[in-house]
Amino acid sequence: MPMCGFNQKMLDALTDFSKGLFEQILKRAKKESISLEKAMEIEVEELNIFLALNSEKYHDSLRPKYDVKKSMEKLIEWSAYDAESEVKKNLALHLNAVGEK
């Protein structure tokens, strides 16, 4: 049972990632004539470097900018704006259809 909310797409992505990692390990082992264990160590180390660099690069843009209360207020505000825009769009379509008759 997953520790977070279950989402099939997340599971599929992890499965695909695992397959890709395994394929890359096999490719590296063959290309460099090294053991699978050594190829796996190299791949995992390179992944760690990649994650560390991206963590530093995107830290400010990915970190939460608002507390929970402010985030919920913004979500409600954005949802209300989207709903208002949809109502206005549908009203304009209806008025145009009536005007064409």
N, C-alpha and C positions, 0 to 999 in steps of 0.2 A: 504494500500500500504506500503510495507516495506521501511524502511529508508535507508537500505543498498542495495547492488546489490542482486537481488532475485536469490535464488538457491533452488530448490525443496528439495534437500538432507538436506539442513540446516533446512528447515521447517519440514521435516519428523523427523529429529533428535530432534528438540524442542518438537514436538508432542509426540514422544516416551519418552523423558525425563519427560514431564509433566505427562504422564500416569504412569511412574515408580514412580515418586514422590507421586502421588495420592495413588497408591497401597501401598507404604511404610507408608504413613500417616495412612491409614486404618489399616494396620498391627500393627503399633505401638499403635494406639488408642485401638485396641482390646486386644493386649498383655498386655499393661500396665493399662488397664481399665481407660483411660483418654478421655477427649473430643477430637473431631477432631481438634478443634481450638488449643488446647494445643499440640497435636501431630504435627500439622503443624508448630507451633512456634519452637518446638524442632528440627524438620527436617530442617527447614530453618536456624536455628542457627548452626546446625552441618554442613550444606552446606557452610555457611559463614566461619566457622573455616577451613574447607577443602580448600576452595578457597584461603583464606589468607595464609595458610601454603604452598600451591603449588605456590602461587604468589611469596613468598619469596624464595622458593627453586629453581624455574625455572626462576627467573627474569633475570639473566644474559644471559641465553641461549635463552630466548624468546624476549628480547628487540631488537629493530633494531640495527644492527651493522654498517650499512652504510647509508649514506644519499641517497636521491632518485637518484641522478646522478650516484653514485658509484654502487648502486643496479642495475640500468639499464645497466650499462657497464658490470657488472658481468653476468647478464641475457643474454646479447648478446654474451658474451664470451662463456658461457656454451652452448648456443644454437648452436653457430658455431662449437664448439667442438663436440657436439652430431651429427650434420649434417656431419662433416668431418668423424667421426667414421663410420657413416652409409654408406657413399660413399665408404670408404675403404673396409668395410665388403661386400658390394654388388659387388665391383670390384673383390675381392678375390673369391667370389662365382662364378662369371662369368668366371674368368680365370680358375678356377678349372673345371667348366663345359666344357669349350672349350678344356682344356687339356685332359679330359676324352674321347673326341670324336675321 
